[in-house]
């Protein structure tokens, strides 16, 4: 069972900033935060008992259709960051996740973000979420 955070279900994962994720000043390059959001969402779904690879075997993919990100402070090389993911909305064909990325040691907020994903088939056609997956996600939504 995932822990409750602000009334909703949340999942956290920690990562150490690799040198390859930084720019010349050893500050994390902005696009990497979206990669970390993906890690957070995949691990959130895994924690619910459904690895993303299993969804794909069922001909379901979740494609990002919207992304929003706000930068509060930089992460730097060798920092440990915590990505806390919350599922905020489940609709028949879309799901929305929010993320808070913090410095795991100091607790400083680095980034707040959200992504909206649409359920699509392997040939990129919009499709309803499978009923069993939708039920699991609805139970986890805040």
N, C-alpha and C positions, 0 to 999 in steps of 0.2 A: 504494500500500500504506500502511496506517495504521501508526503507530509502536507499539511494544510498551511497556506501562507496567505494572509489577508483574505480569508474566507474561501480561497480557491486552492486547488491542488497545484503544488509546485515541485519541481525537481531541479537539483543543482549538480553540476559537474565542475571539477577543477582542472585547469590546464596550466602548464608552464609555458611562458612566451619563449618561442624559439627564435634564434637569431634571424632565420629566413623570413620571419613574420614582421620584421622591423625594417625601417628605412635607414638612411645613412646616419641619422641621429639616435639610432637604437630605440625609436618610438614605433609602436605598432602601426603598420600601414592600415589605413581606414577600411579597406575591403575585407581584411581578415576578421573584423568583428562580425560580419555577416556569415563567414565560415563558422565562427564559434557559435552563432545562433543556430546554424544547421546542426552542429554537434549537440547543442542543448535540446533541440526539438527531437532529434533521432533518439537520444537517450531517454527523453521523456516518454516517447511512444514505447520504447523497449521496456521501460519500468512498468508500463501498463500491461505488459505481457505479450506485446506484439512487435517483434523486431521488424524494422522497415523492410528488410529483405523478404519477409513473409508476405507483406502487403504486395510487393512487386510480383511474387509468385502467384498471387491472386488477381493479377492484372490491374492493380491499383497503384497509381503514383500520385504524389502530392506535389504539384508544381507551384512555385512561388509566383503569385500574381501581383502582390504589393509588398513593399518593404519600406520601413521608416526607421531612421536611426538618429539619435541625438548624442553627441559627444559631450561629456562632462569633464573628463580628465584623461590624460594619456596613460596607456599601459606601456611598459618598457621591457626591454630584453631581460629575461630571467625572472620577471615577476610571476607570481602564481595568481591566476585570475579565476574567479568563480562565475559561472554562467547559471543564473537561476531562471528557469523557464516556467511560464504559467500558460495554460490553455484558457483563453478568455471567451471564445465564441465557437459554437459548432452549428452549422447550418446544413442543409441537405447536401450541398456540393462543396462547401468551403469550411475551413477551420482557421482560426486566428490565434496566434501565440504572441505573448509579450515576453521580453527578456530584460533582465537587469544584470549587467556585467560589472563586477566589483573586483577590487584588489582583495584577494583572499586573506591576506595578512592584516591589512589596515582597515578593511571594510569600506574604503573610499569608493563611491560610485563612479564608474568610468564611462558607461554607456547605458542608455535605455533604448530599446528597439521593439519593433513589432513586425510580424510577417503574416500575410494572409495567403493561404494555399488553397488551390482548387484541386479537386479529385479529377484525374484524367486517366483514360485508358492508355495502353501502350502505343496506340496510334494517335495520341494527343487529343482525343475527343473528351469533352466535358462529360462527367458521369456522376451520378449520385454516389455518395459514400456507401459502402456496403453496410447493411443494417447492423450487423454485429459490431463493426468498427465504430459506427456512429453512436451506438449505445454505450460502448466503453468510453468514448471521448466525451459524450454528454455527461456521464457520471463523474468525469475528471474536471470538467469545466467549472470555472469560478462563477 
